[in-house]
Amino acid sequence: MSGTQRSIFIETPLRQIAEQAIEHPDRVFTSLIHRMDLDLLREAFYELRRDGAPGFSGITVKDYAKDLEANLEDLHRRLRTRSYVAPPIKRVWIDKDNGKKRPIGLVEIEDKIVQKAVSILMGAVVEQDFLPISYGFREGRNAHDALADLREQCMTHGIRWIYDGDITGFFDNLDWGWLREFIQRRINDGGILRLIGQWLHAGIIEGEEISYSDKGTPQGGVISPLLANIYLHYVLDEWFETEVKPRMRGHCFLVRFADDFVIGFQNENDARRAMEVLPKRFGKYGLQLHPEKSRLLDFSRPARAQMRGRGANTFDFVGFTHYWARSRRGFWVIKRKTARKKVRKTIQGIWEWCRRNRHRNIEEQHRVLCSKLRGHYQYFGVRGNSRAMAAVLDRVRRAWRYWLHRRNSKKAMPWKKFAALLERLPLPNPKILHAV
């Protein structure tokens, strides 16, 4: 179920589907598309992000809502008569942490609604099959749950080796044949498969040109996270739990968030054996592990690592760097701090915002900066991460003062004047919001 309060008109049918999926784990659902009625489409619309960028047509969520019922009735009619056609996706490019560009797809509002509705229907079935080791884009599970699981496994079971996995271009390289087979293991509804096929084959518009692909999931598509979870459930999660773990001598575990995953091992030989078969496993399904970003590292407690003549290693997962450190009571514990590239991305983003908006009203600037900082704390406010968040706050203050100082030579903002401004309009201090 969604984090929002769903209408009873769709909650009851979804619960019935979920109960059937649990009671009959081998059942293949062949009749779900008839559940895509006006109530479900309406619910799908309300679950969309309000601030999502429009597609090629330029129609926003706000525009569509002006005559919502009539629009949804027309959409439902086209779906029922099979005259609905998935439109092409508009491609734009955004900056990555490493200075390169990453493509993002801007999907039409109606496509988002239909994709969300299909995700809700399919999720009622496949969520019952997904394993607890998967945390990304699932109801009631988030990155902080993954962090807690990872730390608990390492601390409790004496994990000494970490495999930090990175899949090269995962969302761009899903094999459609395998994806269809995985879906049909539980859902073989012609209407749903037809819609998914339309989304997979929808073209990409860039400038005045349109291109097509023969693999991958819809860029920016609402349904892409669910398709990715289905794919990796069979390629990685289920295989690891049923094939790999029983063959290991020591304790091992897998924690996955979308296409980002970490495997921990007690035993080095187990880790080496798994490393040999992982590339073959992914290659079978058209995927490749990044040769440089994927690595096996000794994550023993520093005392043990030093006995082996090795320094303490760290790794990044869901935006945090994991490392060993002493607790206040002197024990070795695993701590987390904001990953360096995430700090850099946050600071660069706020610096650019201050530059572009330096002539806006100061109270308005303050309100937006407070919102941005609270959002940063909301995610990165985990126990032991105060210093990294304080560093971000300091850099935000400096960025704000710098661009206020430069906006008008007659109204300069020296540090003394800026300090007085902060007394009147203070920026929020870091808060620990997650004891994970």
C-alpha positions as CSV (number, residue, x, y, z in Angstrom):
1,M,0.0,0.0,0.0
2,S,1.0,3.6,-0.5
3,G,2.1,5.8,2.3
4,T,-1.0,7.9,1.5
5,Q,-4.5,6.9,2.7
6,R,-5.9,5.0,-0.2
7,S,-9.6,5.0,-1.0
8,I,-11.5,2.0,0.2
9,F,-12.7,1.4,-3.4
10,I,-9.2,0.3,-4.4
11,E,-7.8,-0.8,-1.1
12,T,-10.1,-3.8,-0.7
13,P,-9.5,-5.2,-4.2
14,L,-5.7,-4.8,-3.8
15,R,-5.8,-6.5,-0.4
16,Q,-7.7,-9.4,-2.0
17,I,-5.1,-9.7,-4.7
18,A,-2.2,-9.6,-2.2
19,E,-3.9,-12.3,0.0
20,Q,-4.3,-14.5,-3.0
21,A,-0.6,-14.0,-4.0
22,I,0.5,-15.0,-0.5
23,E,-1.8,-18.0,-0.2
24,H,-0.9,-19.3,-3.7
25,P,2.8,-18.4,-4.3
26,D,2.9,-20.4,-7.5
27,R,-0.3,-18.8,-9.0
28,V,0.0,-16.9,-12.2
29,F,-2.4,-13.9,-12.3
30,T,-4.0,-13.7,-15.8
31,S,-6.8,-11.1,-15.1
32,L,-5.7,-7.9,-13.5
33,I,-6.3,-5.2,-16.2
34,H,-10.0,-5.0,-15.5
35,R,-9.1,-3.6,-12.1
36,M,-7.9,-0.4,-13.8
37,D,-11.0,1.6,-13.3
38,L,-11.7,5.3,-12.7
39,D,-11.0,4.9,-9.0
40,L,-7.6,3.4,-9.6
41,L,-6.7,6.0,-12.2
42,R,-7.8,8.8,-9.8
43,E,-5.7,7.3,-7.0
44,A,-2.7,7.0,-9.3
45,F,-3.0,10.7,-10.2
46,Y,-3.1,11.8,-6.6
47,E,0.0,9.7,-5.8
48,L,2.1,11.4,-8.5
49,R,4.6,14.1,-7.5
50,R,3.1,17.6,-7.8
51,D,6.4,19.1,-8.9
52,G,7.2,16.7,-11.7
53,A,8.5,18.2,-14.9
54,P,6.2,18.0,-17.9
55,G,6.8,15.9,-21.0
56,F,7.0,17.0,-24.6
57,S,3.5,18.4,-24.6
58,G,4.3,20.7,-21.7
59,I,1.1,19.6,-19.8
60,T,1.7,19.7,-16.0
61,V,-0.1,18.0,-13.2
62,K,-1.8,21.3,-12.3
63,D,-3.0,21.7,-15.9
64,Y,-4.4,18.1,-16.0
65,A,-6.2,18.6,-12.7
66,K,-8.2,21.6,-14.0
67,D,-10.7,19.2,-15.6
68,L,-9.6,16.0,-13.9
69,E,-12.7,13.9,-14.0
70,A,-13.3,14.5,-17.7
71,N,-9.6,13.8,-18.5
72,L,-9.6,10.6,-16.5
73,E,-12.9,9.4,-18.1
74,D,-11.4,9.9,-21.5
75,L,-8.2,8.2,-20.5
76,H,-10.2,5.2,-19.1
77,R,-12.2,5.0,-22.3
78,R,-9.0,4.8,-24.4
79,L,-7.5,2.2,-22.1
80,R,-10.7,0.1,-22.2
81,T,-11.0,0.3,-26.1
82,R,-7.2,-0.3,-26.5
83,S,-6.8,3.0,-28.3
84,Y,-4.4,4.4,-25.8
85,V,-0.9,4.8,-27.2
86,A,2.2,5.5,-25.1
87,P,3.8,8.7,-26.3
88,P,7.5,9.2,-26.8
89,I,9.7,10.4,-23.9
90,K,11.5,13.8,-23.9
91,R,15.1,13.4,-23.0
92,V,17.1,16.0,-21.0
93,W,20.6,15.9,-19.5
94,I,21.6,16.7,-15.9
95,D,25.0,16.9,-14.3
96,K,26.4,13.9,-12.4
97,D,28.7,13.9,-9.4
98,N,31.7,13.1,-11.6
99,G,31.2,16.0,-13.9
100,K,29.6,13.9,-16.7
101,K,26.0,14.1,-17.9
102,R,23.1,11.7,-17.1
103,P,20.0,11.4,-19.3
104,I,16.6,11.9,-17.7
105,G,13.3,11.1,-19.4
106,L,10.4,13.5,-19.0
107,V,7.2,11.4,-19.3
108,E,3.7,12.8,-20.3
109,I,1.3,13.2,-17.4
110,E,-1.2,10.6,-18.7
111,D,1.6,8.1,-19.2
112,K,2.6,8.7,-15.5
113,I,-0.9,8.0,-14.4
114,V,-1.2,4.8,-16.3
115,Q,2.2,3.6,-15.3
116,K,1.4,4.3,-11.7
117,A,-1.9,2.5,-11.9
118,V,-0.1,-0.6,-13.4
119,S,2.6,-0.4,-10.7
120,I,-0.1,-0.5,-8.0
121,L,-1.8,-3.5,-9.6
122,M,1.4,-5.4,-10.2
123,G,2.8,-4.4,-6.8
124,A,-0.1,-6.1,-5.1
125,V,1.2,-9.4,-6.5
126,V,5.0,-9.1,-6.7
127,E,5.5,-7.4,-3.4
128,Q,4.5,-10.7,-1.8
129,D,7.4,-12.4,-3.6
130,F,10.1,-9.8,-2.9
131,L,12.6,-10.6,-0.2
132,P,13.4,-8.6,3.0
133,I,16.9,-7.9,1.7
134,S,15.5,-5.5,-1.0
135,Y,14.8,-1.9,0.2
136,G,14.6,0.4,-2.8
137,F,11.3,1.8,-4.1
138,R,9.1,-0.4,-1.9
139,E,6.2,0.5,0.4
140,G,7.2,0.8,4.0
141,R,10.9,0.3,3.3
142,N,13.6,3.0,2.7
143,A,17.3,3.7,2.7
144,H,17.5,4.1,6.4
145,D,16.1,0.6,6.9
146,A,18.9,-0.7,4.5
147,L,21.5,1.2,6.6
148,A,20.2,-0.3,9.8
149,D,20.2,-3.9,8.3
150,L,23.7,-3.4,6.9
151,R,25.2,-2.2,10.2
152,E,23.4,-4.8,12.3
153,Q,24.7,-7.7,10.0
154,C,28.3,-6.5,10.1
155,M,28.4,-5.8,13.8
156,T,26.5,-9.0,14.9
157,H,28.1,-11.6,12.7
158,G,31.7,-10.4,12.5
159,I,31.6,-9.6,8.8
160,R,35.2,-9.0,7.6
161,W,34.8,-8.8,3.8
162,I,32.5,-6.5,1.8
163,Y,31.7,-6.8,-1.9
164,D,30.6,-3.3,-3.1
165,G,28.7,-4.0,-6.3
166,D,28.0,-1.5,-9.1
167,I,26.0,-2.5,-12.2
168,T,27.1,-0.7,-15.4
169,G,24.1,1.2,-16.9
170,F,21.6,-1.0,-15.2
171,F,18.4,0.8,-16.2
172,D,19.6,1.1,-19.8
173,N,20.6,-2.5,-20.3
174,L,17.7,-4.6,-19.0
175,D,17.0,-7.4,-21.5
176,W,13.4,-7.2,-22.6
177,G,13.1,-11.0,-23.2
178,W,14.2,-11.8,-19.7
179,L,12.1,-9.1,-18.2
180,R,9.0,-10.4,-19.9
181,E,9.8,-13.9,-18.7
182,F,10.3,-12.8,-15.1
183,I,7.0,-10.8,-15.2
184,Q,5.1,-13.8,-16.6
185,R,6.2,-16.0,-13.8
186,R,3.5,-14.3,-11.7
187,I,1.6,-12.0,-14.0
188,N,0.5,-13.1,-17.5
189,D,-2.2,-10.5,-18.2
190,G,-2.3,-9.6,-21.9
191,G,-3.5,-6.0,-21.2
192,I,-0.7,-5.3,-18.7
193,L,1.9,-6.9,-20.9
194,R,0.7,-4.9,-23.9
195,L,1.1,-1.6,-21.9
196,I,4.6,-2.5,-20.7
197,G,5.5,-3.4,-24.2
198,Q,4.4,0.1,-25.4
199,W,6.5,1.8,-22.7
200,L,9.5,-0.3,-23.6
201,H,9.2,0.6,-27.3
202,A,8.3,4.2,-26.8
203,G,10.8,6.4,-28.6
204,I,13.1,9.0,-27.1
205,I,12.8,12.6,-28.3
206,E,15.9,14.8,-28.2
207,G,15.7,18.1,-30.0
208,E,13.9,17.3,-33.2
209,E,15.1,13.7,-33.5
210,I,13.4,10.5,-32.2
211,S,15.4,7.3,-31.4
212,Y,14.5,3.8,-30.3
213,S,16.2,1.2,-28.2
214,D,16.0,-2.6,-28.0
215,K,16.7,-2.8,-24.2
216,G,16.4,-0.9,-21.0
217,T,13.4,0.5,-19.1
218,P,11.6,3.8,-19.8
219,Q,13.8,6.7,-18.7
220,G,12.1,8.6,-15.9
221,G,9.2,6.2,-16.1
222,V,7.1,5.7,-13.0
223,I,7.0,2.0,-13.6
224,S,10.8,1.6,-14.1
225,P,11.6,1.0,-10.3
226,L,9.1,-1.8,-10.1
227,L,10.4,-3.4,-13.3
228,A,14.0,-3.1,-12.0
229,N,13.0,-4.7,-8.7
230,I,11.3,-7.6,-10.5
231,Y,14.4,-8.1,-12.7
232,L,16.9,-8.0,-9.8
233,H,14.7,-10.2,-7.6
234,Y,15.3,-13.1,-9.9
235,V,18.8,-12.2,-11.2
236,L,20.3,-11.5,-7.7
237,D,18.1,-11.7,-4.6
238,E,16.4,-15.1,-5.0
239,W,19.6,-16.6,-6.5
240,F,21.7,-15.3,-3.6
241,E,19.4,-16.7,-1.0
242,T,18.7,-20.1,-2.5
243,E,21.9,-20.8,-4.4
244,V,24.8,-18.9,-2.9
245,K,24.1,-18.7,0.9
246,P,23.7,-22.5,1.4
247,R,27.1,-23.1,-0.2
248,M,29.0,-20.6,2.0
249,R,30.9,-21.8,5.1
250,G,30.5,-18.6,7.1
251,H,27.7,-16.1,7.5
252,C,27.0,-13.9,4.5
253,F,24.3,-11.4,3.6
254,L,23.0,-9.2,0.8
255,V,21.5,-5.8,1.1
256,R,20.1,-4.2,-2.1
257,F,18.7,-0.7,-2.7
258,A,17.5,-0.6,-6.3
259,D,20.6,-1.4,-8.4
260,D,23.0,-0.6,-5.6
261,F,24.0,-3.6,-3.5
262,V,26.4,-4.8,-0.9
263,I,27.3,-8.4,0.1
264,G,29.1,-9.1,3.3
265,F,31.1,-12.2,4.2
266,Q,32.7,-13.6,7.4
267,N,35.0,-15.8,5.4
268,E,37.5,-14.6,2.8
269,N,37.3,-17.8,0.8
270,D,33.5,-17.4,0.6
271,A,34.0,-13.9,-0.7
272,R,36.5,-15.0,-3.4
273,R,34.2,-17.8,-4.6
274,A,31.2,-15.5,-4.8
275,M,33.3,-12.9,-6.8
276,E,34.1,-15.6,-9.4
277,V,30.5,-16.4,-10.1
278,L,28.9,-12.9,-9.8
279,P,30.0,-11.6,-13.2
280,K,28.9,-14.8,-14.9
281,R,25.5,-14.6,-13.2
282,F,24.9,-11.0,-14.3
283,G,26.3,-11.7,-17.8
284,K,23.8,-14.4,-18.4
285,Y,21.0,-11.7,-18.1
286,G,22.7,-9.0,-20.2
287,L,24.2,-7.1,-17.3
288,Q,27.8,-6.2,-16.4
289,L,29.4,-5.4,-13.1
290,H,31.5,-2.2,-13.3
291,P,35.2,-3.4,-13.4
292,E,36.4,-0.4,-11.4
293,K,33.5,0.5,-9.1
294,S,32.7,-3.1,-8.1
295,R,35.3,-4.3,-5.6
296,L,36.0,-6.6,-2.7
297,L,37.5,-5.0,0.4
298,D,38.8,-6.1,3.7
299,F,36.4,-4.5,6.2
300,S,37.8,-6.0,9.3
301,R,37.9,-4.0,12.5
302,P,41.1,-1.8,12.4
303,A,43.0,-3.9,14.9
304,R,42.5,-7.0,12.7
305,A,43.3,-5.1,9.5
306,Q,46.5,-3.7,10.9
307,M,47.6,-7.2,12.0
308,R,47.3,-8.1,8.3
309,G,49.4,-5.1,7.4
310,R,46.4,-3.3,5.8
311,G,44.8,0.0,6.5
312,A,41.2,0.5,7.4
313,N,38.9,0.4,4.3
314,T,35.7,2.3,3.7
315,F,32.8,1.9,1.2
316,D,29.9,4.0,0.1
317,F,26.2,2.8,0.1
318,V,23.0,4.9,-0.4
319,G,24.9,8.1,0.0
320,F,26.9,7.3,3.1
321,T,30.5,6.3,3.7
322,H,30.8,3.4,6.1
323,Y,33.9,3.2,8.3
324,W,35.1,1.8,11.6
325,A,35.6,4.2,14.6
326,R,35.7,4.2,18.4
327,S,32.5,4.8,20.2
328,R,32.4,7.1,23.2
329,R,32.9,4.1,25.5
330,G,35.9,3.0,23.5
331,F,34.5,0.1,21.5
332,W,35.0,-0.3,17.8
333,V,31.7,0.4,15.9
334,I,30.6,1.0,12.3
335,K,29.8,4.7,11.7
336,R,28.4,6.5,8.7
337,K,29.0,9.9,7.3
338,T,27.8,11.7,4.2
339,A,29.7,10.5,1.2
340,R,32.1,13.1,-0.1
341,K,30.4,13.3,-3.6
342,K,27.0,13.9,-1.9
343,V,28.5,16.7,0.1
344,R,30.0,18.2,-3.0
345,K,26.7,17.9,-5.0
346,T,24.7,19.5,-2.2
347,I,27.1,22.4,-1.8
348,Q,27.4,23.0,-5.6
349,G,23.6,22.9,-5.9
350,I,23.0,25.5,-3.2
351,W,25.9,27.7,-4.4
352,E,24.3,27.8,-7.9
353,W,20.9,28.5,-6.4
354,C,22.3,31.4,-4.4
355,R,24.0,32.8,-7.5
356,R,20.8,32.6,-9.6
357,N,18.5,33.9,-6.9
358,R,20.7,36.5,-5.2
359,H,18.4,39.4,-6.1
360,R,15.3,37.8,-4.6
361,N,13.9,39.1,-1.3
362,I,16.2,38.0,1.6
363,E,13.3,36.6,3.6
364,E,12.3,34.5,0.6
365,Q,15.9,33.3,0.1
366,H,16.0,32.4,3.7
367,R,12.8,30.4,3.5
368,V,14.1,28.3,0.5
369,L,17.6,27.7,2.1
370,C,15.9,26.5,5.3
371,S,13.8,24.1,3.3
372,K,16.9,22.8,1.4
373,L,18.8,22.3,4.6
374,R,16.0,20.5,6.4
375,G,15.6,18.2,3.4
376,H,19.4,17.4,3.7
377,Y,19.1,16.8,7.4
378,Q,16.0,14.6,6.9
379,Y,18.0,12.1,4.8
380,F,21.5,12.4,6.2
381,G,20.6,13.0,9.9
382,V,21.9,9.6,11.1
383,R,23.7,9.0,14.4
384,G,27.3,10.0,14.2
385,N,27.0,12.2,11.1
386,S,26.7,15.6,12.9
387,R,30.2,16.8,11.8
388,A,29.5,16.3,8.1
389,M,26.1,18.0,8.3
390,A,27.7,20.9,10.2
391,A,30.2,21.3,7.4
392,V,27.4,21.5,4.9
393,L,25.7,24.2,7.0
394,D,29.0,26.2,7.2
395,R,29.4,26.1,3.4
396,V,25.8,27.1,2.9
397,R,26.3,30.1,5.1
398,R,29.4,31.1,3.2
399,A,27.7,30.7,-0.2
400,W,24.7,32.8,0.9
401,R,26.9,35.6,2.3
402,Y,29.1,35.6,-0.8
403,W,26.3,36.1,-3.3
404,L,24.5,38.6,-1.1
405,H,27.7,40.5,-0.9
406,R,28.0,40.5,-4.7
407,R,24.5,41.4,-5.6
408,N,24.8,45.2,-5.0
409,S,27.9,47.2,-4.4
410,K,25.9,49.8,-2.4
411,K,24.4,47.1,-0.2
412,A,27.4,45.0,0.5
413,M,27.3,42.1,3.0
414,P,30.5,42.0,5.1
415,W,30.7,39.2,7.7
416,K,29.7,41.5,10.6
417,K,26.5,42.5,8.8
418,F,25.9,38.9,7.7
419,A,26.2,37.7,11.3
420,A,23.6,40.2,12.4
421,L,21.3,38.9,9.5
422,L,21.8,35.3,10.8
423,E,20.7,36.4,14.3
424,R,17.5,37.7,12.8
425,L,17.1,34.9,10.2
426,P,19.0,31.9,11.5
427,L,19.6,28.8,9.3
428,P,18.5,25.5,10.9
429,N,21.2,23.6,12.7
430,P,21.8,19.9,12.0
431,K,19.6,17.3,13.7
432,I,20.0,13.6,14.2
433,L,16.7,12.2,13.0
434,H,17.5,8.5,12.5
435,A,19.0,6.3,15.2
436,V,20.1,3.7,12.7
